């Protein structure tokens, strides 16, 4: 087989790329239906963005380990400065100040911070002596690396992105080997602080999202409208759905944001349980591959890098799916590779590029137990 397929092609992670391409293509189909059959409205830009960011991912996959280590901290600092700049000169949109605009270029630094935090933490723990892992020296600097960007993102305000930063960073700390009791203590403190956070830290609209999540039927035409319509769309799809471009919830404008946050509901109405199974199965294959890349890494830096990037993608997927099913509050997190949106595509393709990079490092690493 090696004589038929060129080596550079055979060495690509096709077990991840095939389900990724499948999600992108299926997403374009769903987005076409969300626009009432208009391919150019959402699906065309969806495919163009994927093409651009896939090239970016391939470029990232060629980076050397030394280069990534060298730019780990400077890259984090640059993105942190961009987050600070958002507070000074950021552009308002949807009631939040999250974007920087320079001419035709519009970026959302908080999205870049998700992979930047993972890279910075992987570099920190890679350079920390193993004996210091169970000490406070392993906790305080890492807490600052996570806490600083979280504070700026919460000021925008953007609760979903701040939680994504915390989740990715926390998983890196967990896989670095910090004592389990610290995570249990942090979890207990977090649960105890929920009432205080609800009344003093959350904005009124964020409080409404939490109460709506707990009882969406209490205001089905107001705050509970999104979740109620999403459940109706998913439930009405049945086993095989109503068919392409036949969804009534999205086409009659009952379902809000059918092409972004609630794209899974749009898909489930038209493709049913079978379509949902395909989407969830494709994500499961990609995530399983990501954690295998982390497991197969020969050094701590590669392990933490791959685990953190996989955790970031997992956060997007799990929160979006739980949100549209009414299992989590609405926080405005799109479904990777399916929803329409450039910021989400950029972040998740950076994660894919880093995973492809670590996968290449693993293939080029000397085999353990063999003499050179």
Secondary structure, DSSP 8 states (H G I E B T S, - for coil): -TTTS-HHHHTS-HHHHHHHHHHHHHHHHHHHHHTTT-TTTTHHHHHHHHHHHHHHHHHHHT--HHHHHHHHHHHHHHHHHHHHHHHHH-EEETTEEEEEEETTEEE-HHHHHHHHHHHHHHHHHHHS-GGGTTSGGGTHHHHHHHHHHHHHHHTTT-HHHHHHHHHHHHHHHHHHT--HHHHHHHHHHHHHHHHHIIIIIS-HHHHHHHHHHH-GGGGTTTTTHHHHHHHHHHHHTTTT-S-TT--HHHHTT-STTTTTTTHHHHHHHHHHHHHHHHHHHHHHHHHHHHHHHHHH-SSHHHHHHHHHHHHHHHHHHHHHHHHHTTSS-------TTTS--HHHHHHHHHHHHHHHHHHHHHHHS--TTS--
